[in-house]
């Protein structure tokens, strides 16, 4: 199944037993509406982030939180202190005058794809320091 921001209706094969959606934070409100309608016929499970690196809800996540029958948190720990991580912190590396990780707290809301080289889980305390 291909999902575009405009997709509000989905068609799935008749023998489908479940629909899994990854990176659900990037869904549009129309996508979420379509997936909600799909739950009349088949379970839909969505995985994704709640907030961006600025601690603001993604539009897709917001709508999913409003409509979800159940919400389960997948817990992880802060990379700096082992407390519960609640923020997907964005950072860049600075090499001069010394090597250090600089946390980005504000900026564009446009997706900036990356993995461990740009984002790491952090607790509120470490992110805020």
Buried (B, 14 or more C-beta within 10 A) or exposed (E): EEBEEEBBEBEBEEEEEEBEBEBBBBBBBBBBBBBBEBEEEEEBEBEBBBBBBEBEBBBBBBBBEEEBEEEEEEEEEBBBEEEEBBBBBBBEEEEEEEEEEEBBBEEEEEEEEEEEEBBBBBBBEBBEE
